[in-house]
Amino acid sequence: MRWCSNLMQCMTQLLTIGGCETPSNFEITVDGTIKPISEDPFEDAIIASGTTVEGAVDSDHLEFQFSGEVTDITVTGGKTDVEIDGEAVDPAEYVA
């Protein structure tokens, strides 16, 4: 595991979720650290625990910085686009 003196420098990967008209709930877990990029995560109804973020999204996009590997992406309620570092991913491939 890589050691960093500044957590933000270690969190070099970007995950984006959202973009569909139908509201969806999500939970994303990593084996490192994840945090919302939003200035006010509570405005976007995001709950973050360090390794997991969860919330709701619709046509807006939410972005998260993270380190490590994504271990779980759970989306319920509707179709939602998910990208890791700009590449589309299928949430079904990230089930714990």
MARKOL-23702 format. One line per 8 residues: their letters; for each residue x, y, z of N, C-alpha, C, O. Coordinates in nm, 2 decimals. Atoms other than C-alpha are relative to their C-alpha. Example, Ala and Ser with C-alpha at 12.3 -4.5 7.8 and 13.67 -1.06 7.14 Angstrom:
% residues 2
as = 0.09:-0.12:0.00:1.23:-0.45:0.78:0.09:0.12:0.00:0.19:0.12:0.07  -0.09:-0.11:0.00:1.37:-0.11:0.71:-0.08:0.11:0.08:-0.03:0.22:0.09
***
This chain:
% residues 96
mrwcsnlm = 0.08:-0.12:0.00:0.00:0.00:0.00:0.09:0.12:0.00:0.19:0.13:0.07  -0.08:-0.13:0.01:0.13:0.35:-0.09:-0.03:0.09:0.11:-0.15:0.10:0.15  0.02:-0.09:-0.11:0.18:0.59:0.19:0.01:0.14:-0.05:0.10:0.17:-0.13  0.00:-0.14:0.05:0.10:0.96:0.13:-0.01:0.09:0.12:-0.08:0.06:0.22  0.01:-0.09:-0.11:0.15:1.25:0.36:-0.12:0.09:-0.01:-0.17:0.14:0.09  0.12:-0.08:0.02:-0.15:1.43:0.21:-0.10:-0.09:-0.06:-0.08:-0.13:-0.18  0.11:0.09:0.05:-0.47:1.23:0.17:-0.05:0.04:-0.14:-0.07:-0.05:-0.22  0.05:-0.04:0.13:-0.59:1.44:-0.12:0.09:-0.03:-0.11:0.04:-0.06:-0.22
qcmtqllt = -0.09:0.03:0.11:-0.28:1.37:-0.32:-0.01:-0.15:-0.03:0.02:-0.19:-0.14  0.01:0.15:0.02:-0.34:0.99:-0.27:-0.13:-0.03:-0.08:-0.14:-0.13:-0.15  0.13:0.02:0.06:-0.70:1.02:-0.40:0.00:0.05:-0.14:-0.05:0.16:-0.16  -0.02:-0.05:0.14:-0.62:1.05:-0.77:-0.10:-0.05:-0.10:-0.10:-0.01:-0.21  0.10:0.05:0.09:-0.91:0.86:-0.92:-0.13:0.07:0.02:-0.16:0.12:0.12  0.12:-0.07:0.00:-1.24:1.00:-1.01:-0.12:-0.09:-0.04:-0.11:-0.16:-0.14  0.12:0.08:0.03:-1.58:0.83:-1.00:-0.12:0.10:-0.02:-0.14:0.19:0.06  0.12:-0.09:0.03:-1.89:1.01:-1.16:-0.12:-0.09:-0.01:-0.12:-0.20:-0.07
iggcetps = 0.13:0.08:0.01:-2.25:0.89:-1.12:-0.11:0.10:-0.02:-0.11:0.21:0.02  0.12:-0.08:0.03:-2.58:1.02:-1.25:-0.03:0.01:-0.15:0.03:-0.06:-0.23  0.02:-0.03:0.14:-2.71:1.16:-1.58:-0.13:-0.06:-0.06:-0.15:-0.05:-0.18  0.12:0.05:0.05:-3.05:0.99:-1.61:-0.12:0.07:0.07:-0.11:0.13:0.18  0.12:-0.08:-0.05:-3.40:1.14:-1.56:-0.06:-0.07:0.12:-0.12:0.00:0.20  0.07:0.08:-0.11:-3.52:0.86:-1.32:0.09:0.01:0.12:0.21:-0.03:0.11  -0.08:0.00:-0.12:-3.40:0.91:-0.96:0.05:-0.14:0.04:-0.03:-0.23:0.02  -0.06:0.13:-0.05:-3.17:0.64:-0.83:0.07:0.02:0.13:0.12:0.13:0.16
nfeitvdg = -0.08:0.00:-0.12:-3.02:0.55:-0.50:0.13:-0.08:-0.03:0.13:-0.17:-0.11  -0.12:0.07:0.03:-2.66:0.44:-0.49:0.08:-0.02:0.13:0.06:0.05:0.23  -0.10:0.02:-0.10:-2.39:0.30:-0.26:0.13:-0.05:-0.07:0.12:-0.14:-0.15  -0.13:0.03:0.06:-2.02:0.29:-0.36:0.10:-0.03:0.11:0.11:0.05:0.20  -0.10:0.03:-0.10:-1.75:0.12:-0.16:0.13:-0.03:-0.07:0.14:-0.09:-0.18  -0.14:0.02:0.05:-1.37:0.12:-0.21:0.08:-0.06:0.11:0.04:-0.06:0.22  -0.09:0.06:-0.10:-1.09:-0.06:-0.04:0.11:0.10:0.05:0.20:0.07:0.13  -0.09:-0.11:-0.05:-0.91:0.28:0.01:-0.09:0.10:0.07:-0.15:0.07:0.17
tikpised = 0.08:-0.11:-0.05:-1.08:0.61:0.08:-0.07:0.07:-0.11:-0.02:0.08:-0.22  0.08:-0.07:0.10:-1.36:0.79:-0.10:-0.06:0.12:0.07:-0.10:0.12:0.18  0.07:-0.12:-0.05:-1.50:1.14:-0.06:-0.07:0.08:-0.11:-0.01:0.08:-0.22  0.06:-0.08:0.11:-1.74:1.37:-0.25:0.08:0.12:-0.03:0.15:0.17:0.06  -0.07:-0.12:0.05:-1.59:1.65:-0.45:-0.08:0.12:0.03:-0.03:0.23:0.05  0.09:-0.11:-0.02:-1.90:1.87:-0.38:0.05:0.08:0.12:0.09:0.02:0.22  -0.03:-0.09:-0.11:-1.84:2.17:-0.16:-0.09:-0.03:0.12:-0.04:-0.03:0.24  0.10:0.03:-0.11:-2.15:2.07:0.05:-0.07:-0.13:-0.03:-0.17:-0.14:-0.09
pfedaiia = 0.05:0.13:0.03:-2.21:1.70:0.03:-0.14:-0.02:0.06:-0.22:-0.10:0.01  0.13:0.01:-0.05:-2.52:1.74:0.25:-0.11:0.05:-0.09:-0.22:0.01:-0.09  0.09:-0.06:0.10:-2.68:1.95:-0.02:-0.04:-0.11:-0.10:-0.15:-0.11:-0.15  0.03:0.11:0.10:-2.66:1.64:-0.25:-0.04:-0.12:0.07:-0.05:-0.23:0.01  0.05:0.11:-0.08:-2.78:1.41:0.03:0.10:-0.12:-0.01:0.06:-0.23:-0.03  -0.10:0.11:0.00:-2.45:1.21:0.04:0.04:-0.03:0.14:0.07:0.06:0.22  -0.05:0.05:-0.13:-2.35:1.01:0.34:0.14:-0.07:-0.03:0.14:-0.16:-0.11  -0.14:0.06:0.02:-1.97:0.93:0.35:0.05:-0.05:0.13:0.05:0.02:0.23
sgttvega = -0.06:0.06:-0.12:-1.80:0.70:0.59:0.15:-0.02:-0.01:0.22:-0.07:0.08  -0.15:0.03:0.02:-1.44:0.70:0.45:0.02:-0.10:-0.11:0.10:-0.07:-0.20  -0.01:0.11:0.10:-1.47:0.38:0.25:-0.12:-0.01:-0.08:-0.12:-0.08:-0.19  0.12:0.02:0.07:-1.83:0.41:0.14:-0.07:0.14:-0.01:-0.07:0.22:0.09  0.09:-0.11:0.02:-2.06:0.68:0.00:-0.13:-0.05:-0.05:-0.14:-0.15:-0.12  0.13:0.04:0.05:-2.43:0.66:-0.05:-0.09:0.13:-0.01:-0.06:0.22:0.06  0.09:-0.11:0.02:-2.71:0.89:-0.16:-0.09:-0.02:-0.11:-0.12:-0.14:-0.15  0.09:0.01:0.11:-2.95:0.97:-0.44:0.04:0.09:-0.11:0.11:0.20:-0.08
vdsdhlef = -0.04:-0.08:0.12:-2.90:1.11:-0.79:-0.11:-0.01:-0.10:-0.18:-0.11:-0.11  0.09:0.00:0.12:-3.11:1.20:-1.09:0.08:0.05:-0.12:0.18:-0.01:-0.16  -0.07:-0.05:0.13:-3.01:1.40:-1.40:0.13:0.07:0.03:0.21:0.09:-0.06  -0.13:-0.06:-0.03:-2.73:1.57:-1.21:0.11:-0.10:0.01:0.08:-0.22:0.03  -0.12:0.09:-0.02:-2.38:1.42:-1.19:0.06:0.03:0.13:0.08:0.15:0.17  -0.08:-0.02:-0.12:-2.20:1.37:-0.86:0.13:-0.06:-0.03:0.15:-0.16:-0.10  -0.13:0.04:0.02:-1.83:1.33:-0.85:0.07:-0.03:0.14:0.04:0.03:0.24  -0.07:0.04:-0.12:-1.61:1.15:-0.59:0.15:-0.03:-0.04:0.18:-0.08:-0.14
qfsgevtd = -0.14:0.03:0.01:-1.23:1.13:-0.55:0.02:-0.13:0.09:-0.04:-0.14:0.19  -0.02:0.12:-0.08:-1.10:0.79:-0.43:0.14:-0.05:-0.02:0.20:-0.02:-0.12  -0.13:0.08:0.01:-0.79:0.58:-0.37:-0.04:-0.15:0.01:-0.15:-0.18:0.06  0.03:0.15:0.00:-0.77:0.20:-0.40:-0.08:-0.04:-0.11:-0.08:0.02:-0.22  0.08:0.06:0.11:-1.00:-0.01:-0.60:-0.15:0.00:0.05:-0.18:0.00:0.16  0.14:0.00:-0.03:-1.38:0.01:-0.62:-0.04:-0.15:0.02:-0.01:-0.24:-0.06  0.04:0.14:-0.04:-1.52:-0.31:-0.45:-0.15:-0.02:-0.02:-0.19:-0.14:-0.03  0.15:0.01:0.01:-1.90:-0.24:-0.48:-0.06:0.12:-0.05:-0.03:0.23:-0.01
itvtggkt = 0.09:-0.10:0.05:-2.14:-0.03:-0.68:-0.14:-0.05:0.00:-0.17:-0.15:-0.08  0.13:0.05:0.00:-2.50:-0.08:-0.60:-0.09:0.12:-0.03:-0.08:0.23:0.03  0.09:-0.11:0.04:-2.77:0.13:-0.78:-0.14:-0.06:0.00:-0.16:-0.17:-0.06  0.14:0.05:0.00:-3.14:0.09:-0.72:-0.09:0.11:-0.04:-0.06:0.23:-0.02  0.10:-0.09:0.04:-3.45:0.26:-0.86:0.00:0.05:-0.14:-0.11:0.08:-0.19  0.00:-0.05:0.14:-3.34:0.35:-1.21:0.13:-0.02:-0.06:0.23:-0.06:0.00  -0.13:0.02:0.07:-3.07:0.34:-1.47:0.09:0.13:0.03:0.04:0.24:0.02  -0.09:-0.11:-0.03:-2.77:0.55:-1.38:0.14:-0.02:-0.06:0.19:-0.14:-0.06
dveidgea = -0.13:0.01:0.06:-2.45:0.62:-1.56:0.11:0.01:0.10:0.10:0.09:0.19  -0.11:0.00:-0.09:-2.13:0.54:-1.38:0.13:0.00:-0.08:0.15:-0.08:-0.17  -0.13:0.00:0.07:-1.78:0.63:-1.49:0.11:0.00:0.10:0.10:0.06:0.21  -0.12:-0.01:-0.08:-1.44:0.57:-1.34:0.11:0.05:-0.08:0.15:-0.01:-0.19  -0.10:-0.06:0.08:-1.17:0.80:-1.46:-0.04:0.02:-0.15:0.04:0.01:-0.24  0.05:-0.03:0.13:-1.39:0.89:-1.76:-0.04:-0.12:-0.08:-0.09:-0.10:-0.20  0.03:0.12:0.07:-1.45:0.53:-1.86:-0.14:-0.05:0.05:-0.15:-0.07:0.17  0.13:0.05:-0.04:-1.81:0.40:-1.85:0.02:-0.14:0.06:0.09:-0.23:0.00
vdpaeyva = 0.00:0.14:-0.06:-1.85:0.09:-1.62:-0.14:-0.05:0.03:-0.23:0.03:0.04  0.13:0.06:-0.03:-2.13:-0.15:-1.55:0.00:-0.03:0.15:0.08:-0.11:0.20  0.01:0.02:-0.14:-2.23:-0.14:-1.18:-0.01:-0.15:0.04:0.04:-0.19:0.14  0.02:0.14:-0.03:-2.32:-0.51:-1.20:0.13:-0.07:0.01:0.14:-0.18:0.07  -0.13:0.06:-0.01:-1.95:-0.59:-1.24:0.07:0.03:0.13:0.18:-0.02:0.16  -0.06:-0.04:-0.12:-1.88:-0.43:-0.90:-0.09:-0.04:0.12:-0.13:0.05:0.19  0.09:0.04:-0.11:-2.09:-0.63:-0.66:0.08:-0.08:0.10:0.15:-0.18:0.07  -0.08:0.06:-0.10:-1.94:-0.73:-0.33:-0.07:-0.14:0.04:-0.02:-0.21:0.13
***
